[in-house]
Amino acid sequence: MDILRFITAGSVDDGKSTLIGRLLYDSKSILIDQLEAIEKQTKNREDGEIDLALLTDGLRAEREQGITIDVAYKYFSTPKRKFIIADAPGHIQYTRNMVTGASNANLAIILVDARNGVAEQTRRHSIITSLLGIKHVVVAINKMDLVNYSQDVYNNIVIDYTQVAKTLGLKDIKYIPISALNGDNIVDRSDKYPWYKGDSLLHYLETIEIHNDINLTDARFPVQYVIRPQTEELHDYRGYAGKITSGIYKKGDEVIVQPAGIESIIYKIEIAGKEVEEAFAPQSVVLHLADDIDISRGDIIVQKNNQPKIENEIEVLMCWMDSKPFIKGNKYLLQLNSRVVRTVIKEIEYKLDVNSLEKIYEFDKVGLNDIVKATIKTASALPFDSYKDLPNNGGAILIDETSLVTVGACMLQ
């Protein structure tokens, strides 16, 4: 059974947390003790309904203010598929939280309040969705019950968002009219929308094809651990463990270990202790090479005829995540998969206005939640791919050398 990772995003009070609560509630994915706790917290509500948003708004401040502050992850499954949901905040000051939640998502659900239409936050979250290369987007037009289930309202929002999607290059878009509060078109189709002929939200999430999103052409295998037991029975055993992030590896493949550039041949592949003829993304495997090579954690094994870029001066598009300003000349650690290198900020080219995609070349400082284009210089050569072409080998983080806190999310260009 495969896993679909998706993120929900939208303006404040668009109903993101309620939507997720409704998905969990109607798909019977809530434990009895969870349900009882929520019922106690909402027993004073006049309408007697439980507040489903409390399933995801776990922080006290979130519950008091009725907003989402941190990214909340929820897990549930149906007979057809497993799901990991990231509920991202709607406020502009939590842009970094959405970037974090969206970084591993296959799909984004962007909520639009039917009363307000396509808002500034809708555009902002759509831009971030585009920058992060999320291939599938569901535009859930929520609170349709508050506009009398109007088809005209729905159609106007579809027309407006189509223009946004065209500008950003978003292609696979699905529009669904819903009421998260009432459960319309969430798990089952509602008869209140006779003009809507499409799927319910859950049915669409269960059936959307994501296997084609995996890159099986560009083989990349970052080494996470060198297995060298040195026991009597495994005296000469030397395996390189990790997860294939993209591509296919077969016994007999000619490979190169980067960044050293040393050539060898795969003579054995193991999965869960059993030898196999081939392995592919996203499997976790142990590779054995024909030659005894000095390979360490952070090296990457790639096929001889398909090489990544290897540079130590790299352009990045980055979301800054620290309260301290981002300054030219500062030094950080850069982590790409399992490789960590020292780096210095060589140049900051421009800030990106996430509302209009306008490039701002004159600015006072780069602060929390800003997105910038910068050039970084690494202490040693870094094997990488463009994030646009291969996100799994083009997405990195900047780490503060002193506190070891993650301060930036980078998309290598």
N, C-alpha and C positions, 0 to 999 in steps of 0.2 A: 504494500500500500504506500503510495507516494505522499509527499508532504507539500502543501501549498502554504507559502509564507506571504502574508499580505498585511498592508498597513492601512489604517483609516486616517484621513486628514480632512480638514475643513475649518471653517471659521468657528469662533467661540459660539457655543449654544446651537450649533447645527445638529447636534444629537449623536455625535460619534460614540460616546460611551454607552448611550441608550441603545444604539444599533448593535453594538457588540453584546450587551446584556441580553437583548432580544434574541440574537443568534444563539447564545448559550442556553437561554431559558427555553426557547421553542424547540431546540434540537435535543433537549433533555440532557444537557452537559453540565448541570449544576448539582453539586452534592447537597444532600438534605440539610446538613448543618450550615452550609453557606446560605441556603435559601431562608432558613429560620432566622439567621443573624440579620439578613437584609430586611425581612418582614418586621423584626423588632425595631429596626432603625427607621422604618417608614410607617409605623403604626398610627402616627398622628396625621397622616395625609388625609385631606377631606374626601378624596375620591376613593380611598381604600386601596388603590393600586400600589404595588411595590415599586420602588425606584430602582430600575434595572441598571442605571448608570453607576450605582454603588459597587457593582461587580468589578468594575475596572478602576474607578477613582478611589485608590486605596489610601492615599495620604490624607491626613486630617485636614490640611489646608485645602485640598481638592474638594473634600466633602463640604467644608464650611462655605467655600466660595462658589461651589457648583461648577468648577472648571477643571480641566485636565492640565497638570503641571509636568509630570514626568511621563516617560513612555511606559505604558503598562502592557505586559505580555500575557496573553491568555492562550490556552491550549485546549482544543477539543477535536473530536473526530466523529465521523459518520461511517456507515458501512462502506462508503465509496472512497473516502480520503481523510487524511489527518490535516489539521490546520494549526498554524501558529500565527496569532494576531498581534500586531503592534498598534496600540492606540496612541496616536501622536497628539501633542498639544496643538491648539489652534492659535495661541497668542504669538505675536511677532517675536517676543523676547525669548521664545523657546524654539526658534528655528533649528538650533543645533540638535535638539531632541528629535525633531522630525528626520533630520539627516541621519542620525544614529539608527532610528527605527526603520528607515527605508533602505538602509544600505544592503540588507540581505533579502529584500522583498521581491517576490515574483510578480506581485500585482498591487496596485494602489486603489483603494476605494476613496474617492473624493466626494464628500457630502456637500450638497448645495441646499440651502434653505429655500423651499419653493416660494416663500414670500419675498425673499431678498434677491434671488437670482444669482448670477455669477458675480461674486464679490472680489475685493482686493486679495483677501486671503486665499480664495479659490485659485486665482492666478499665481500667487506666490507658491502654493503647494504644488501646482501643476508644473511650474518652472523647476522646482526641486526634483519632482518626479522625472522630468525630462533630463536634468543634469545627471541624475543618478542612473539613468538608463533603464528605468522600469518599463518593461515592454507592454504590460497589460493594464488598462485603466477602466474602472467602473465608476461612472458618474451616478451616484445615488441621489436622486432628487427627493429630499425628505420633507416631512410635514405637509404632504399633499392633502391631508384631511383639513388643514387650515386654509386651503384655497379651493375647497369644495371639489377636490379631485379633478381640477380643470385641465383638460387636454391642451388648451391654448397656452396655459402657464408652462406646462411641460414642454411643449413644442418650442416656445420662445427661449427657454433655457438651453435646449438642445442646439438651437441655432447659434446662440451666443457662445456656448462652449466649443462648438465645432470650429469657430474662428480661432479660439485660444489654442486648441489642439493642432490646428493647421500651422499656426505661427511657431509652435514649439516642436513640431515634427512628431507628435504623438499619433500613433496610427490605429492601434487596436483599442477602440473605445466602445464601451457598452453602457447604454443609458437605461436606468430602471427607476420608475416612480415608486416611492415607498412611504410608509409611515412607521418609523421605528417604535414609536410609543404604542401604536395599536397592533403592530405586527403585520401590516399589509405588505405583501410581496417580499417578505423576509425569508421565511421557510416555505410557505405555500403561496400560490397565486391567490390574489384577492379578487372577488367579484365586483368590487367597487370601481374597478378600472376596466370597463368593457372595451375601451379603445386600445388598451395595451395588450399586445399579443405575444410578448416575450417571456423569458424565464423569470422565476423568482430568483432572489439574490443567492440563496444557498444552492439552488440547482445549478446556477451558472458557475459558482465557485467549485462545485463538485465535478463539473464536466469540462471546464476549460483545459485545453491542452497545453502543458508546460514542458513536455519532454523536448520539444524542438528548441527550447531556449538554451539548452546545454550545448556548449561548443565542443564538438567531437573532432574538430580539425586540428586545432593548435594544442599540441600536447605539452602540458606544464605539470611538473611534479616537484613541489617544494619539499625538501627533506626536513622532517620534524625531529627525527630521532635516529641515531645510528645504533643498531642492535648488534652487540658483540659479546655474547655470553661467556666465552672462554672457559667452557666446561669440558669435561672429558668427552661426552657424547657430541658436543657441538663446538669442538675445538677450533675449526676453521670457519665457523658461521660468521658472516658479515652481511647484514641486511640493512636497507635504508627504508625506514618507515615514514609514511605520510599519507596525505589525501591527494588524489589526482584532481586538480582543480578544473582541468579541461583536457579534451583529447582522449586518445586511445594508445595504450602501450601493449606490445606483443613480444613474446620470446623471440630473440634474434634481432630485435630493433637496434639499429646503430644510434647511439645517443651521445650527447655532449653534456658534461657537467659544467654549469656556469656559476660564477663568473670566471672560473679558472680556465675554461675552454679545453678541458681534457676529454678525449674521446674514449668510448668503450662500447660494449655490447651487453644487452640484457640477456642473461642466461637462465634466470628463474624469476617467476612472479608468484607471490603467495597472498592469499586472502583468507583471513581467519585460520591460519596454519595449514591451509591446503594449497597445493600447487595448481596453478591455472595457466592456460595458454595465453590469455589476454585479459586486460582490465581496462576500465574506462571511467571517466568522470561520472558521478562524484564518489567513486569507491575509495575506501581506505585500504592500502596495500603495503606490502614489503617487496622492494625491488632488489635483485641481486645482480651485480655487474661482473663481467668476465675478468676485469682487472682490479688489482688492489690499488685503490686511489684514495688520496687524502680528501674525504668528503665530510663536511660538518653540517650541523643544523643551520638552515638558512640558505644552503646551496640549492640550486634548482636543476633537475635533470630534464632535458628537453631532447626532442628528436633532432638528428643531425641536419635534416633538410628543412627544419622549421624553427628558426631562432628568434628569441625576443630581442628587444633593444638592450644594449649594454652601455650605459652612460653614467657619468658622475655629475652632470649638470642637466637638471630636469625642470621642465615647466610643469607647474601644478595649478589646478583650480581647487581652492581650499575653503572650507567653512571653519572659521576660527571659533574655538569652543572655550576660551579661557577669559577670565575677567581682566587679566593683565593684557596690555596692548601687544599686538603683533608688530615687531619692529625689524627693519632691515639690519642684518648683522648678527642677530640673535642666533644662538646655537641650540639644537635640539637633537633628539634621537628620532630617526625615521624607521618605522617598522612596516615592511611589506611581507605579508604572510609570515613565515618564521624567520625572516632575515631582518636584523637590526643594524643600522649603520648611523654613524654620527653625521650631522648635516648642519649647514649654515645657510641662513636666508641671504641670498645674493642680491635679489631685486624684487620689488613689489610693483607690478606693472599697472594694475587698476583694481578698483572695487567694482563689484557687479550689483546693480540695483535689481533686487529679486522681485520687484513689482513690474518692471518694464524691460528687464534685460539690458538696460543702458549701461555702458561702460563709463565709469567715473575715474578720470585720470588725475584730478586734483582733489585731495582729501587731507584732513588733518591727522587722522589716525585710523588704524584698523582695530576694532573692538569686538566684543562678544557678539556672536551670530553673524558677523560680516562674512561675505563671500568674496574672495580676492583671487586674482591671477598673479602668481609669483614664480620666481626662478630660485631653485635650491641647488646647493652644491654638496655632494656627499663625499665622505672621506675615502670611500672605495667605490669601485664601479658597481652599479646596481642593475641586475637583469630584470626588465619589466616590459609590459605592453601598455599601449594606450588604453586608458579606462574605457573609452568609447568602443574600442574593438574587443577588449577582453577584460571585463571588470574584475574578475578573480585575480588577475595578475597586474592590475593597474590601480587598485584601491589601497591606500596606505594611511597610516596615522602618524602624527607628530607627537612626541612624548617629551615632557619637561625633564631635563637631565637630573635635576635636583629632587623634585617631588615624585617623579615617575607618573605624573598625571597626564592623561591624554588631553592635548590642547588644540589639536587640529585634525580634521578629516580631509584627506587629500585625494584628488582624482588626477593621476599622472597623465600628462598629455603627450 
